[in-house]
Every structure is written in structure tokens, then in C-alpha cells.
Amino acid sequence: MAGEIPDASARVQDEVAAARRAAMLRLAIQEQEEKRYAQALDMFRQLIESYPGTEEESEARERMLDLAHLFGESQPYRMLSVYNTLENMYAPTSVERTSAARRARVKAILQEVHEQERREAETQARLEAIREGVEPPPERARMSPRRREPAREPRSRATRREEGGDVA
């Protein structure tokens, strides 16, 4: 019986922590929906710091990223602040690791940019070849045989009075 008490108290503490996390997440989401972004961001940050590895932590991180995207349209300084906060919370603690992580991130971004530029150059070259007549234009999409039938005549919604009929 003495062995059950620590298990029961640990279970109760886990349930209390889960209820606290859920309530905090609900309140943060409510703040976000009411457009009180500063309070919502602070609560999301607290969830991420206090409860790592939980579902609430991952939901808070996703919501912070959503807010950063929202800020990117009209408030780029807030967007950068949110990204900085997230980066500092997840970046490695040592300076060498942080700089290596940033270099890797910049390298990945540059690779994406170069890949996009390459695709755009290929598309531009293909368009030039089509204009010059070197390459035939792509075939138009064809409709299925069922769609080749003419559409039925639309029914008139005119009333009898508009048609000129006698209405009593």
C-alpha cells in the first residue's frame, strides 16, 4: 500500500500538469483569436519552454509560426522577432553549434533559391525556343469524349408576364 502512494501522487501530478498545459494552450488560442498577439505569443513561449516534448508544445510552436507568417504581411519586424525567439529556443547552446546550424540553414536556403532560379531559367529558355519555332508548343489539354457533347439549352426563368402571355 505504501508503494501505491508515490504512484498515485505522480499520476495526480501528471494529470494536473496536463490540465494546466491544456488550459494554458486554450487561453493562448483565445488570446490569438481576439487579436491580442503579444499575450498569445508570451503564452506560447511559456508552453514551449516549460513543457518540451508535449503535444501542447508542438501546437504552440505551430501557432507561433502561423503568427509570424501573419506578421510577415504587414509587420516584418514582429515576424523577425518571432522567428528569432523560436530560433533561440531551439538553437544549440554552444556558439560553435549555433553558428554551424545557421550556416547549414543559410546553405539550404541558398540551394532552394538556386534551384528555383534554375527552373525559371529552363522555363524561360523553353519559352524562347517556342517563340523562335525551334520547339513545338505543348499540346493543349483535351477534353474527355463525354464533355464534347453540346451543353443543353438553359431553361428560361422568365415569367409569363415577361414572355408576353396572358396572365389573369
VEXLO-195076 format. One line per 8 residues: number of its first residue (from 1); for each residue x, y, z of N, C-alpha, C, O. Coordinates in Angstrom, 1 decimal. Layout:
REM VEXLO-195076
NUM	X,Y,Z,X,Y,Z,X,Y,Z,X,Y,Z; ...
//
This chain:
REM VEXLO-195076
1	0.8,-1.2,0.0,0.0,0.0,0.0,0.9,1.3,0.0,0.5,2.3,-0.6; 2.0,1.2,0.7,2.9,2.3,0.7,3.5,2.6,-0.7,3.8,3.7,-1.0; 3.6,1.5,-1.5,4.1,1.7,-2.9,3.1,2.4,-3.8,3.5,3.0,-4.8; 1.8,2.4,-3.5,0.8,3.0,-4.3,0.7,4.5,-4.1,0.3,5.2,-5.0; 1.1,5.0,-3.0,1.0,6.4,-2.7,1.9,7.2,-3.7,1.4,8.2,-4.2; 3.2,6.9,-3.8,4.0,7.7,-4.8,3.5,7.6,-6.2,3.5,8.6,-7.0; 3.0,6.4,-6.6,2.5,6.2,-7.9,1.2,7.1,-8.1,1.0,7.7,-9.2; 0.3,7.1,-7.1,-0.9,7.9,-7.2,-0.6,9.4,-7.2,-1.2,10.1,-8.0
9	0.4,9.8,-6.4,0.7,11.2,-6.4,1.4,11.6,-7.7,1.1,12.7,-8.1; 2.2,10.8,-8.2,2.8,11.1,-9.5,1.8,11.2,-10.6,1.9,12.0,-11.5; 0.8,10.3,-10.6,-0.2,10.3,-11.6,-1.1,11.5,-11.4,-1.4,12.1,-12.4; -1.4,11.9,-10.2,-2.2,13.1,-10.0,-1.4,14.4,-10.5,-1.9,15.3,-11.1; -0.1,14.4,-10.2,0.8,15.5,-10.6,0.8,15.6,-12.2,0.8,16.6,-12.8; 0.9,14.4,-12.8,0.9,14.4,-14.3,-0.5,14.9,-14.8,-0.5,15.6,-15.8; -1.6,14.5,-14.2,-2.9,15.0,-14.6,-3.0,16.5,-14.4,-3.6,17.2,-15.3; -2.5,17.0,-13.3,-2.6,18.4,-13.0,-1.7,19.2,-14.1,-2.2,20.2,-14.6
17	-0.5,18.7,-14.4,0.3,19.3,-15.4,-0.4,19.3,-16.7,-0.3,20.3,-17.5; -1.0,18.2,-17.1,-1.7,18.1,-18.4,-2.9,19.0,-18.4,-3.1,19.7,-19.5; -3.6,19.2,-17.3,-4.7,20.1,-17.3,-4.2,21.6,-17.4,-4.8,22.4,-18.1; -3.1,21.8,-16.7,-2.5,23.2,-16.8,-2.1,23.5,-18.2,-2.3,24.6,-18.7; -1.4,22.5,-18.9,-0.9,22.7,-20.2,-2.1,23.0,-21.2,-2.1,23.9,-22.0; -3.2,22.2,-21.0,-4.3,22.3,-21.9,-5.0,23.7,-21.7,-5.4,24.3,-22.6; -5.2,24.1,-20.4,-5.8,25.3,-20.1,-5.0,26.5,-20.7,-5.5,27.5,-21.2; -3.7,26.4,-20.5,-2.8,27.5,-21.0,-2.9,27.6,-22.5,-2.9,28.7,-23.0
25	-2.9,26.4,-23.2,-3.0,26.4,-24.6,-4.3,27.0,-25.1,-4.4,27.8,-26.0; -5.4,26.6,-24.4,-6.7,27.2,-24.7,-6.8,28.7,-24.6,-7.3,29.4,-25.4; -6.2,29.2,-23.5,-6.2,30.6,-23.2,-5.3,31.3,-24.2,-5.7,32.4,-24.7; -4.2,30.8,-24.6,-3.4,31.4,-25.6,-4.1,31.4,-27.0,-4.0,32.4,-27.7; -4.8,30.4,-27.3,-5.5,30.4,-28.6,-6.6,31.4,-28.6,-6.9,32.1,-29.6; -7.3,31.5,-27.4,-8.4,32.5,-27.3,-7.8,33.9,-27.4,-8.4,34.8,-28.1; -6.6,34.2,-26.8,-6.0,35.5,-27.0,-5.6,35.7,-28.4,-5.8,36.8,-28.9; -5.1,34.7,-29.1,-4.8,34.8,-30.5,-6.1,35.2,-31.4,-6.0,36.0,-32.2
33	-7.1,34.5,-31.1,-8.4,34.7,-31.8,-8.9,36.1,-31.6,-9.6,36.7,-32.4; -8.7,36.7,-30.4,-9.1,38.0,-30.0,-8.1,39.1,-30.5,-8.3,40.2,-30.1; -7.1,38.6,-31.2,-6.1,39.5,-31.8,-5.2,40.2,-30.7,-4.8,41.4,-30.9; -5.1,39.6,-29.6,-4.1,40.1,-28.6,-2.9,39.2,-28.7,-2.6,38.3,-27.9; -2.1,39.6,-29.8,-1.0,38.7,-30.2,0.2,38.7,-29.2,0.8,37.7,-29.0; 0.4,39.8,-28.5,1.6,39.8,-27.6,1.3,38.8,-26.4,2.2,38.1,-26.1; 0.1,38.8,-25.9,-0.2,37.9,-24.8,-0.2,36.4,-25.3,0.3,35.5,-24.6; -0.7,36.2,-26.5,-0.7,34.9,-27.1,0.7,34.4,-27.3,1.1,33.2,-27.0
41	1.6,35.2,-27.9,3.0,34.8,-28.1,3.7,34.5,-26.8,4.5,33.6,-26.7; 3.4,35.3,-25.8,4.1,35.1,-24.5,3.6,33.7,-23.9,4.5,33.0,-23.4; 2.3,33.4,-24.0,1.9,32.1,-23.5,2.4,31.0,-24.3,2.8,29.9,-23.8; 2.5,31.1,-25.6,3.0,30.1,-26.5,4.5,29.8,-26.1,4.9,28.7,-26.0; 5.2,30.9,-25.9,6.6,30.8,-25.5,6.8,30.1,-24.2,7.6,29.2,-24.0; 5.9,30.4,-23.2,6.0,29.7,-21.9,5.7,28.2,-22.1,6.3,27.4,-21.4; 4.7,27.9,-22.9,4.4,26.5,-23.1,5.6,25.8,-23.7,5.9,24.6,-23.3; 6.2,26.4,-24.7,7.4,25.8,-25.3,8.5,25.6,-24.3,9.2,24.5,-24.3
49	8.8,26.6,-23.5,9.9,26.5,-22.5,9.6,25.5,-21.4,10.4,24.7,-21.0; 8.3,25.5,-20.9,8.0,24.8,-19.7,7.7,23.3,-20.0,7.9,22.5,-19.1; 7.1,23.0,-21.1,6.6,21.7,-21.4,7.2,21.1,-22.7,6.4,20.8,-23.6; 8.5,20.9,-22.8,9.1,20.4,-24.1,8.7,19.0,-24.3,8.5,18.2,-23.4; 8.5,18.6,-25.6,8.1,17.3,-25.9,6.7,16.9,-25.8,6.3,15.7,-25.9; 5.8,17.9,-25.5,4.4,17.6,-25.3,3.6,18.0,-26.6,4.2,18.7,-27.4; 2.4,17.5,-26.7,1.6,17.9,-27.8,1.3,19.4,-27.8,1.2,20.1,-28.8; 1.1,20.0,-26.6,0.9,21.4,-26.4,2.1,22.2,-26.9,1.9,23.3,-27.5
57	3.3,21.7,-26.6,4.5,22.4,-27.1,4.5,22.5,-28.6,4.8,23.5,-29.2; 4.2,21.4,-29.3,4.3,21.4,-30.7,3.2,22.3,-31.3,3.4,22.9,-32.3; 2.0,22.2,-30.7,0.9,23.1,-31.1,1.3,24.6,-30.9,1.0,25.4,-31.8; 1.9,24.9,-29.8,2.3,26.3,-29.6,3.3,26.7,-30.6,3.3,27.9,-31.1; 4.3,25.8,-30.9,5.3,26.2,-31.9,4.6,26.5,-33.3,5.0,27.4,-34.0; 3.7,25.6,-33.7,3.0,25.8,-34.9,2.2,27.1,-35.0,2.2,27.8,-36.0; 1.6,27.4,-33.8,0.8,28.7,-33.8,1.7,29.9,-33.8,1.3,30.9,-34.4; 2.9,29.8,-33.2,3.8,30.9,-33.3,4.3,31.1,-34.7,4.4,32.2,-35.2
65	4.5,30.0,-35.4,4.9,30.1,-36.8,3.8,30.7,-37.7,4.0,31.5,-38.6; 2.5,30.4,-37.4,1.4,31.0,-38.1,1.3,32.5,-37.8,1.1,33.2,-38.7; 1.6,32.9,-36.6,1.6,34.3,-36.2,2.7,35.0,-36.9,2.5,36.1,-37.4; 3.9,34.4,-37.0,5.0,35.0,-37.7,4.6,35.2,-39.2,5.0,36.2,-39.7; 4.0,34.2,-39.8,3.6,34.4,-41.2,2.5,35.5,-41.3,2.6,36.3,-42.3; 1.6,35.6,-40.4,0.6,36.7,-40.4,1.3,38.0,-40.3,0.9,39.0,-41.0; 2.3,38.1,-39.4,3.0,39.4,-39.2,3.9,39.7,-40.5,4.1,40.9,-40.7; 4.3,38.7,-41.2,5.1,39.0,-42.4,4.5,39.9,-43.4,5.1,40.5,-44.2
73	3.2,39.8,-43.5,2.4,40.6,-44.4,2.4,42.1,-44.1,2.5,42.9,-45.0; 2.3,42.5,-42.8,2.2,43.9,-42.5,3.2,44.4,-41.5,3.5,45.6,-41.4; 3.8,43.4,-40.7,4.7,43.8,-39.6,6.0,43.0,-39.7,6.1,42.1,-38.8; 6.9,43.2,-40.6,8.0,42.3,-40.7,8.9,42.3,-39.5,9.6,41.3,-39.2; 9.0,43.4,-38.7,9.8,43.5,-37.5,9.3,42.5,-36.5,10.1,41.8,-35.8; 8.0,42.3,-36.4,7.4,41.4,-35.4,7.6,40.0,-35.9,7.9,39.0,-35.1; 7.6,39.8,-37.2,7.8,38.4,-37.8,9.2,38.0,-37.5,9.5,36.9,-37.0; 10.2,38.9,-37.7,11.6,38.6,-37.4,11.8,38.3,-35.9,12.6,37.5,-35.5
81	11.1,39.0,-35.1,11.2,38.8,-33.6,10.7,37.4,-33.2,11.4,36.8,-32.4; 9.6,37.0,-33.8,9.1,35.7,-33.5,10.0,34.6,-34.0,10.3,33.7,-33.3; 10.5,34.8,-35.2,11.5,33.8,-35.7,12.8,33.8,-34.9,13.3,32.7,-34.6; 13.2,34.9,-34.4,14.4,35.0,-33.6,14.1,34.2,-32.3,15.0,33.5,-31.8; 13.0,34.5,-31.7,12.6,33.8,-30.4,12.6,32.3,-30.6,13.2,31.5,-29.8; 12.0,31.8,-31.7,11.9,30.4,-31.9,13.3,29.8,-32.2,13.7,28.7,-31.7; 14.1,30.6,-32.9,15.5,30.1,-33.2,16.3,30.0,-31.9,17.0,29.0,-31.7; 16.2,31.0,-31.0,16.9,31.0,-29.8,16.5,29.9,-28.9,17.2,29.3,-28.1
89	15.2,29.5,-28.9,14.7,28.5,-28.1,15.1,27.1,-28.5,15.2,26.2,-27.7; 15.3,26.9,-29.8,15.7,25.6,-30.4,17.1,25.5,-30.8,17.6,24.4,-31.1; 17.8,26.6,-30.8,19.2,26.5,-31.3,20.1,25.8,-30.2,19.8,25.8,-29.0; 21.1,25.2,-30.7,22.1,24.5,-29.7,22.7,25.6,-28.8,22.7,26.8,-29.1; 23.1,25.2,-27.6,23.6,26.1,-26.6,25.0,26.7,-26.9,25.3,27.8,-26.6; 25.8,25.9,-27.5,27.2,26.4,-27.7,27.2,27.3,-28.9,26.4,27.1,-29.8; 28.2,28.1,-29.0,28.4,29.1,-30.0,28.7,28.4,-31.3,28.2,28.7,-32.4; 29.6,27.4,-31.3,30.0,26.7,-32.5,28.8,26.0,-33.1,28.6,26.0,-34.3
97	28.0,25.3,-32.3,26.9,24.6,-32.8,25.9,25.6,-33.4,25.3,25.3,-34.4; 25.7,26.8,-32.7,24.7,27.7,-33.2,25.2,28.3,-34.6,24.4,28.4,-35.5; 26.4,28.6,-34.7,26.9,29.1,-36.0,26.9,28.1,-37.1,26.5,28.4,-38.2; 27.2,26.8,-36.7,27.1,25.7,-37.7,25.6,25.5,-38.1,25.3,25.3,-39.3; 24.7,25.6,-37.2,23.3,25.4,-37.5,22.8,26.6,-38.4,22.0,26.3,-39.4; 23.2,27.8,-38.2,22.9,28.9,-39.0,23.5,28.8,-40.4,22.8,29.1,-41.4; 24.7,28.4,-40.5,25.4,28.2,-41.8,24.6,27.1,-42.6,24.4,27.3,-43.8; 24.3,26.0,-41.9,23.5,25.0,-42.6,22.2,25.5,-43.1,21.7,25.1,-44.2
105	21.5,26.3,-42.3,20.2,26.8,-42.7,20.4,27.8,-43.9,19.6,27.7,-44.8; 21.4,28.6,-43.8,21.6,29.5,-45.0,22.0,28.8,-46.2,21.5,29.1,-47.3; 22.8,27.7,-46.1,23.1,26.9,-47.2,21.9,26.2,-47.8,21.7,26.2,-49.0; 21.0,25.7,-47.0,19.8,25.1,-47.5,18.9,26.2,-48.2,18.3,25.9,-49.3; 18.8,27.4,-47.7,18.0,28.4,-48.3,18.6,28.8,-49.6,17.9,29.0,-50.6; 19.9,28.9,-49.7,20.6,29.2,-50.9,20.4,28.2,-52.0,20.2,28.5,-53.2; 20.4,26.9,-51.6,20.2,25.8,-52.5,18.8,25.9,-53.1,18.6,25.7,-54.3; 17.8,26.2,-52.3,16.4,26.4,-52.7,16.3,27.5,-53.7,15.6,27.4,-54.7
113	17.0,28.6,-53.4,17.0,29.8,-54.3,17.6,29.4,-55.6,17.1,29.8,-56.7; 18.8,28.8,-55.6,19.4,28.4,-56.9,18.6,27.4,-57.7,18.6,27.5,-58.9; 17.9,26.5,-57.0,17.1,25.5,-57.7,15.9,26.3,-58.4,15.6,25.9,-59.5; 15.3,27.2,-57.7,14.2,28.0,-58.3,14.7,28.8,-59.4,14.0,28.9,-60.5; 15.9,29.4,-59.3,16.4,30.2,-60.4,16.7,29.3,-61.6,16.5,29.7,-62.8; 17.2,28.1,-61.4,17.5,27.1,-62.5,16.2,26.8,-63.2,16.1,26.7,-64.4; 15.1,26.5,-62.4,13.8,26.1,-63.0,13.3,27.3,-63.8,12.8,27.1,-64.9; 13.4,28.5,-63.3,12.9,29.7,-64.0,13.7,29.9,-65.3,13.1,30.2,-66.4
121	15.0,29.6,-65.3,15.9,29.8,-66.5,15.5,28.7,-67.5,15.4,29.0,-68.7; 15.2,27.5,-67.1,14.8,26.5,-68.0,13.5,26.8,-68.7,13.3,26.6,-69.9; 12.5,27.3,-67.9,11.2,27.7,-68.4,11.4,28.9,-69.4,10.7,28.9,-70.4; 12.2,29.8,-69.1,12.4,31.0,-70.0,13.1,30.5,-71.3,12.7,31.0,-72.3; 14.1,29.6,-71.2,14.7,29.1,-72.4,13.7,28.3,-73.3,13.7,28.4,-74.5; 12.8,27.6,-72.6,11.8,26.8,-73.4,10.8,27.8,-74.1,10.4,27.5,-75.2; 10.4,28.8,-73.4,9.5,29.8,-74.0,10.2,30.5,-75.2,9.6,30.7,-76.2; 11.5,30.8,-75.1,12.2,31.4,-76.2,12.3,30.4,-77.3,12.1,30.9,-78.5
129	12.5,29.2,-77.1,12.6,28.2,-78.1,11.2,28.0,-78.8,11.2,27.9,-80.1; 10.2,28.1,-78.1,8.8,28.0,-78.7,8.6,29.3,-79.5,8.0,29.2,-80.6; 9.0,30.5,-79.1,8.8,31.7,-79.8,9.6,31.6,-81.1,9.1,32.1,-82.2; 10.8,31.1,-81.1,11.6,31.0,-82.3,11.2,29.9,-83.2,11.7,29.8,-84.4; 10.3,29.0,-82.8,9.9,27.9,-83.6,10.8,26.7,-83.6,10.6,25.8,-84.3; 11.8,26.7,-82.7,12.7,25.5,-82.6,11.9,24.4,-81.9,12.2,23.2,-82.3; 11.1,24.7,-80.9,10.4,23.7,-80.2,8.9,23.9,-80.4,8.4,25.0,-80.3; 8.2,22.8,-80.6,6.7,22.9,-80.8,6.1,23.3,-79.4,6.6,22.9,-78.4
137	5.0,24.0,-79.5,4.3,24.4,-78.2,3.7,23.1,-77.6,3.4,22.2,-78.3; 3.5,23.2,-76.3,2.9,22.0,-75.7,1.5,21.8,-76.2,0.8,22.7,-76.5; 1.1,20.5,-76.2,-0.3,20.2,-76.7,-1.3,20.7,-75.7,-1.1,20.7,-74.5; -2.4,21.1,-76.2,-3.5,21.6,-75.3,-4.1,20.4,-74.7,-4.1,19.3,-75.2; -4.6,20.6,-73.5,-5.3,19.6,-72.8,-6.6,19.2,-73.6,-7.3,20.1,-74.1; -6.9,18.0,-73.7,-8.0,17.5,-74.4,-9.1,17.1,-73.5,-8.9,16.6,-72.4; -10.3,17.4,-73.9,-11.5,17.1,-73.1,-11.9,15.6,-73.3,-11.6,15.1,-74.4; -12.4,15.1,-72.3,-12.9,13.7,-72.5,-14.1,13.6,-73.4,-14.8,14.6,-73.6
145	-14.3,12.5,-74.1,-15.4,12.3,-75.0,-16.8,12.7,-74.4,-17.6,13.2,-75.2; -17.0,12.5,-73.2,-18.3,12.8,-72.6,-18.5,14.3,-72.6,-19.6,14.8,-72.7; -17.5,15.1,-72.5,-17.6,16.6,-72.4,-17.8,17.2,-73.8,-18.1,18.4,-73.9; -17.6,16.5,-74.9,-17.7,17.0,-76.2,-19.1,17.2,-76.7,-19.4,17.9,-77.7; -20.1,16.7,-75.9,-21.5,16.9,-76.3,-21.8,18.3,-76.0,-21.4,18.9,-75.0; -22.7,18.9,-76.8,-23.1,20.3,-76.6,-23.9,20.4,-75.3,-24.6,19.4,-74.9; -23.7,21.5,-74.6,-24.5,21.7,-73.4,-26.0,21.8,-73.7,-26.3,22.3,-74.8; -26.8,21.4,-72.8,-28.2,21.6,-73.0,-28.6,23.1,-73.0,-27.9,23.9,-72.3
153	-29.7,23.4,-73.6,-30.1,24.8,-73.6,-30.6,25.1,-72.2,-31.3,24.4,-71.5; -30.1,26.3,-71.7,-30.6,26.6,-70.4,-32.1,27.0,-70.3,-32.6,27.5,-71.3; -32.7,26.6,-69.3,-34.1,26.8,-69.1,-34.3,28.3,-68.8,-33.5,28.9,-68.1; -35.3,28.8,-69.4,-35.6,30.2,-69.2,-36.3,30.4,-67.8,-37.2,29.6,-67.5; -35.9,31.4,-67.1,-36.6,31.7,-65.8,-37.6,32.8,-66.0,-38.0,33.4,-65.0; -37.9,33.2,-67.2,-38.8,34.3,-67.4,-40.2,33.9,-66.9,-40.6,32.8,-67.1; -40.9,34.9,-66.4,-42.3,34.6,-66.0,-43.2,34.8,-67.2,-42.7,35.2,-68.3; -44.4,34.4,-67.1,-45.4,34.5,-68.2,-45.6,35.9,-68.6,-45.8,36.2,-69.8
161	-45.6,36.9,-67.7,-45.8,38.2,-68.0,-44.6,38.8,-68.9,-44.9,39.5,-69.8; -43.4,38.3,-68.6,-42.2,38.8,-69.4,-42.3,38.1,-70.8,-41.8,38.7,-71.7; -42.9,37.0,-70.9,-43.0,36.3,-72.2,-44.1,36.9,-73.0,-44.2,36.7,-74.2; -44.9,37.7,-72.4,-46.0,38.3,-73.1,-47.3,37.5,-73.1,-48.2,37.8,-73.8; -47.3,36.5,-72.3,-48.5,35.6,-72.2,-49.6,36.3,-71.4,-49.3,37.3,-70.7; -50.8,35.9,-71.6,-51.9,36.4,-70.8,-51.9,35.9,-69.4,-51.8,34.7,-69.2; -51.9,36.8,-68.5,-51.9,36.4,-67.1,-53.2,37.1,-66.5,-53.4,38.3,-66.7; -54.0,36.3,-65.9,-55.2,36.8,-65.4,-55.1,37.4,-64.0,-56.1,37.9,-63.4
//
